[in-house]
Amino acid sequence: MNTISIEIPSLVENIRIVESFIDNAKEKYQLDDDLYGNIMIAVIESVNNAIIHGNQLEKSKFVHLSMILEETSVTFLIKDEGKGFVINDLPDPTAPENLAKPGGRGIFLMKHLADEVAFNDNGQEVKLTFYLN
């Protein structure tokens, strides 16, 4: 099992650090291009949510990102220092009344791109698991 981690202040511009983290992981562990694309979108969306919704853009709060590579899967843990949320309280982005709204699709995307999605610690931690071919 290989684990790599970083921690970033809650600034939207730090998304580029996360992109580099994922790019480096792709190269180091020779991740498949399709898997890489799904990981990039889902992890960026999760980190973005952690920065904006979890930590409320407070740069004194951090987002913690870890990647765990195992024989059959790669897992990303994204943890913020916010108050958390209740997953069942989020509106359905596919409901007709929500289709025209500009946001609200991040978790929907994560669930469709990752093989497993779990929310821990009252929503402060997202666990995204991707199966390796």
PANUMI-211430 format. One record per residue (C-alpha): residue in three letters; z, x, y. Coordinates in steps of 0.02 Angstrom, whole numbers, plus 50000, padded with zeros to 5 digits. Each point is the difference from the previous one (the first is absolute). Last residue first. Example, Ala and Ser with C-alpha at 12.3 -4.5 7.8 and 13.67 -1.06 7.14 Angstrom:
@aa = SER&Z = 50357&X = 50684&Y = 49947 .
@aa = ALA&Z = 50033&X = 49931&Y = 49828 .
//
This chain:
@aa = ASN&Z = 49297&X = 49576&Y = 49871 .
@aa = LEU&Z = 50156&X = 50020&Y = 50107 .
@aa = TYR&Z = 50102&X = 49845&Y = 50041 .
@aa = PHE&Z = 50051&X = 49972&Y = 50181 .
@aa = THR&Z = 50179&X = 49956&Y = 50046 .
@aa = LEU&Z = 50055&X = 49949&Y = 50174 .
@aa = LYS&Z = 50188&X = 49991&Y = 50031 .
@aa = VAL&Z = 50049&X = 49928&Y = 50168 .
@aa = GLU&Z = 50173&X = 50035&Y = 50070 .
@aa = GLN&Z = 50088&X = 49911&Y = 50143 .
@aa = GLY&Z = 49958&X = 49832&Y = 49922 .
@aa = ASN&Z = 50180&X = 49950&Y = 49962 .
@aa = ASP&Z = 50031&X = 50168&Y = 49914 .
@aa = ASN&Z = 49847&X = 49987&Y = 49888 .
@aa = PHE&Z = 49827&X = 49922&Y = 50013 .
@aa = ALA&Z = 49886&X = 50026&Y = 49851 .
@aa = VAL&Z = 49812&X = 50017&Y = 49986 .
@aa = GLU&Z = 49909&X = 50039&Y = 49838 .
@aa = ASP&Z = 49816&X = 50036&Y = 49965 .
@aa = ALA&Z = 49969&X = 50037&Y = 50184 .
@aa = LEU&Z = 49847&X = 49936&Y = 50096 .
@aa = HIS&Z = 50026&X = 49812&Y = 49990 .
@aa = LYS&Z = 50188&X = 49999&Y = 50030 .
@aa = MET&Z = 49981&X = 50125&Y = 50142 .
@aa = LEU&Z = 49866&X = 49893&Y = 50083 .
@aa = PHE&Z = 50110&X = 49843&Y = 49996 .
@aa = ILE&Z = 50144&X = 50105&Y = 50066 .
@aa = GLY&Z = 49893&X = 50052&Y = 50149 .
@aa = ARG&Z = 49916&X = 49832&Y = 50034 .
@aa = GLY&Z = 50116&X = 49929&Y = 50133 .
@aa = GLY&Z = 49904&X = 50045&Y = 50156 .
@aa = PRO&Z = 49856&X = 49936&Y = 50109 .
@aa = LYS&Z = 50027&X = 49814&Y = 49965 .
@aa = ALA&Z = 49839&X = 49905&Y = 49965 .
@aa = LEU&Z = 50036&X = 49973&Y = 49815 .
@aa = ASN&Z = 50182&X = 49948&Y = 50027 .
@aa = GLU&Z = 49981&X = 49809&Y = 50015 .
@aa = PRO&Z = 49881&X = 49999&Y = 49851 .
@aa = ALA&Z = 50126&X = 50087&Y = 49886 .
@aa = THR&Z = 49933&X = 50169&Y = 49939 .
@aa = PRO&Z = 50125&X = 50101&Y = 50104 .
@aa = ASP&Z = 50146&X = 49910&Y = 49913 .
@aa = PRO&Z = 50146&X = 50007&Y = 50122 .
@aa = LEU&Z = 50143&X = 50121&Y = 49965 .
@aa = ASP&Z = 50168&X = 49924&Y = 49955 .
@aa = ASN&Z = 49982&X = 50041&Y = 49814 .
@aa = ILE&Z = 50000&X = 50187&Y = 50037 .
@aa = VAL&Z = 50168&X = 49991&Y = 50088 .
@aa = PHE&Z = 50014&X = 50139&Y = 50127 .
@aa = GLY&Z = 50081&X = 50169&Y = 50029 .
@aa = LYS&Z = 50119&X = 50048&Y = 50140 .
@aa = GLY&Z = 49910&X = 50161&Y = 50047 .
@aa = GLU&Z = 50019&X = 50180&Y = 49941 .
@aa = ASP&Z = 49833&X = 50006&Y = 49908 .
@aa = LYS&Z = 49954&X = 50047&Y = 49822 .
@aa = ILE&Z = 49829&X = 50027&Y = 49922 .
@aa = LEU&Z = 50001&X = 50049&Y = 49817 .
@aa = PHE&Z = 49831&X = 50045&Y = 49927 .
@aa = THR&Z = 49969&X = 50001&Y = 49813 .
@aa = VAL&Z = 49865&X = 50089&Y = 49900 .
@aa = SER&Z = 49973&X = 49946&Y = 49822 .
@aa = THR&Z = 49964&X = 50048&Y = 49819 .
@aa = GLU&Z = 50067&X = 50177&Y = 49985 .
@aa = GLU&Z = 50114&X = 49991&Y = 50151 .
@aa = LEU&Z = 49971&X = 50038&Y = 50183 .
@aa = ILE&Z = 50137&X = 49947&Y = 50120 .
@aa = MET&Z = 49953&X = 49987&Y = 50183 .
@aa = SER&Z = 50135&X = 49984&Y = 50131 .
@aa = LEU&Z = 49995&X = 49931&Y = 50177 .
@aa = HIS&Z = 50152&X = 49981&Y = 50113 .
@aa = VAL&Z = 49972&X = 49911&Y = 50165 .
@aa = PHE&Z = 50119&X = 50055&Y = 50135 .
@aa = LYS&Z = 50099&X = 49923&Y = 50142 .
@aa = SER&Z = 50022&X = 50091&Y = 50167 .
@aa = LYS&Z = 49820&X = 49952&Y = 50040 .
@aa = GLU&Z = 50048&X = 49817&Y = 50007 .
@aa = LEU&Z = 49834&X = 49911&Y = 49970 .
@aa = GLN&Z = 50092&X = 49847&Y = 49931 .
@aa = ASN&Z = 50063&X = 50100&Y = 49850 .
@aa = GLY&Z = 49952&X = 49870&Y = 49872 .
@aa = HIS&Z = 49863&X = 49902&Y = 50089 .
@aa = ILE&Z = 49902&X = 50137&Y = 50090 .
@aa = ILE&Z = 50040&X = 50162&Y = 49908 .
@aa = ALA&Z = 50032&X = 49925&Y = 49828 .
@aa = ASN&Z = 49848&X = 49885&Y = 50016 .
@aa = ASN&Z = 49891&X = 50150&Y = 50044 .
@aa = VAL&Z = 50072&X = 50095&Y = 49852 .
@aa = SER&Z = 49955&X = 49855&Y = 49884 .
@aa = GLU&Z = 49825&X = 49981&Y = 50070 .
@aa = ILE&Z = 49971&X = 50188&Y = 49988 .
@aa = VAL&Z = 50062&X = 49996&Y = 49819 .
@aa = ALA&Z = 49886&X = 49854&Y = 49951 .
@aa = ILE&Z = 49843&X = 50065&Y = 50086 .
@aa = MET&Z = 50015&X = 50181&Y = 49943 .
@aa = ILE&Z = 50054&X = 49955&Y = 49824 .
@aa = ASN&Z = 49853&X = 49883&Y = 49973 .
@aa = GLY&Z = 49878&X = 50130&Y = 50064 .
@aa = TYR&Z = 50079&X = 50138&Y = 49895 .
@aa = LEU&Z = 49990&X = 49893&Y = 49843 .
@aa = ASP&Z = 49814&X = 49975&Y = 50030 .
@aa = ASP&Z = 49976&X = 50187&Y = 50033 .
@aa = ASP&Z = 50098&X = 50059&Y = 49845 .
@aa = LEU&Z = 50152&X = 50107&Y = 50034 .
@aa = GLN&Z = 49981&X = 50188&Y = 49971 .
@aa = TYR&Z = 50188&X = 50036&Y = 50009 .
@aa = LYS&Z = 49997&X = 50127&Y = 50143 .
@aa = GLU&Z = 49846&X = 49929&Y = 50083 .
@aa = LYS&Z = 50056&X = 49818&Y = 49999 .
@aa = ALA&Z = 50178&X = 50051&Y = 50047 .
@aa = ASN&Z = 49934&X = 50097&Y = 50150 .
@aa = ASP&Z = 49897&X = 49850&Y = 50059 .
@aa = ILE&Z = 50153&X = 49886&Y = 49978 .
@aa = PHE&Z = 50111&X = 50114&Y = 50106 .
@aa = SER&Z = 49858&X = 50020&Y = 50126 .
@aa = GLU&Z = 49988&X = 49811&Y = 50018 .
@aa = VAL&Z = 50189&X = 49991&Y = 50019 .
@aa = ILE&Z = 49994&X = 50128&Y = 50140 .
@aa = ARG&Z = 49861&X = 49897&Y = 50082 .
@aa = ILE&Z = 50116&X = 49849&Y = 49995 .
@aa = ASN&Z = 50112&X = 50098&Y = 50117 .
@aa = GLU&Z = 49907&X = 49923&Y = 50148 .
@aa = VAL&Z = 50091&X = 49836&Y = 49964 .
@aa = LEU&Z = 50167&X = 50083&Y = 50042 .
@aa = SER&Z = 50151&X = 49970&Y = 49890 .
@aa = PRO&Z = 50053&X = 50180&Y = 49969 .
@aa = ILE&Z = 49933&X = 50072&Y = 49837 .
@aa = GLU&Z = 50080&X = 50052&Y = 49835 .
@aa = ILE&Z = 49905&X = 50086&Y = 49861 .
@aa = SER&Z = 50012&X = 50006&Y = 49812 .
@aa = ILE&Z = 49918&X = 50078&Y = 49847 .
@aa = THR&Z = 50046&X = 49962&Y = 49820 .
@aa = ASN&Z = 49920&X = 50066&Y = 49840 .
@aa = MET&Z = 50049&X = 49935&Y = 49828 .
//
